[in-house]
């Protein structure tokens, strides 16, 4: 069974959302996400592990950077769990993936926000992540 990068990102966001809710470790959350997606026997793609584990490892650093972009009295904790997961993963991918251009990572995050977030998520994610691209 082949799985494309967008599907991997969807699974990563779902895993990160799960971790934010249950406090499970990356491996447990990925396994649960694959079961919920009717893919329990799928070999976990390396890129999925990279996104989930890497985002978790750098979470406090990422949250600090995102916090600087939030307006007024907004904090990371006030964001919806899904927006938080998408922003964290999107920024992690932008900063750590050598094979994905930053603008592609942003476009993917915006698409995920449209798939999983509310009506304002796409523009919110775009507004925050775009601040991390020079030029």
Residue, then its C-alpha position, 0 to 999 in steps of 0.5 A: x500500500x502506497x501512501x503519499x506525503x499529504x496522507x502522511x501529514x494527515x496521519x501526523x496531524x491526527x497523531x499530534x492531536x491525539x497526543x495533545x489530548x491523551x498525552x500518549x507517546x509518539x509510537x502509541x499515538x501513531x499506532x492508534x491513528x493508523x487503527x482509526x484510519x483502518x490501516x492497522x497493518x501498514x508499515x509506519x512510514x519514516x516520514x510520519x515518524x519524523x514529523x510526529x517525533x520531531x514535532x514533539x521533541x522540539x515542541x517547546x521551542x516551536x511553541x515559543x516561536x509561534x507564541x511570538x506571532x500571536x496577537x493580543x492576549x492569545x497563547x498557544x494554550x488558547x488555540x484549538x487543539x487541531x490548529x495547534x497541531x497543524x501549526x506545530x507540525x507545519x513549522x517543524x517541517x519548514x525548519x527541519x525537512x531538507x526535501x520540502x520547500x518552506x512554501x510547500x510545507x505552508x501550503x500543506x498546512x493550509x490544506x490540512x487546516x481546511x480539512x480539519x479546522x474551522x472556517x477561520x483555520x486556513x487563513x490563521x495558519x497561513x498568517x502565522x506560518x507565512x511569518x517564518x518565510x523570508x522574502 
